[in-house]
């Protein structure tokens, strides 16, 4: 139980950090990146299977999927900020 929560936090932090690097001006600090990464993991967990995409295995898959989802979330946030 505790290990899975720690794994989610680590994956979320890495994915949020990667997404912040890719999307210019998208970084929100450590806590914000973790939140964006976890939300991105949920988004990608739903979206990628709908598209028929299966990327990697294990923890690498989780990080890649969460990063893709976090990029999507950051792009949406940046579009909302501009409006």
Buried (B, 14 or more C-beta within 10 A) or exposed (E): EEEEEEEBEBBBBBBBBBBBEBBEEBBBEEEEBBBBBBBBBEBBEEBBEEEEEEEEEEEEEBBBBBBBBBBBBBBEBEEEEEE
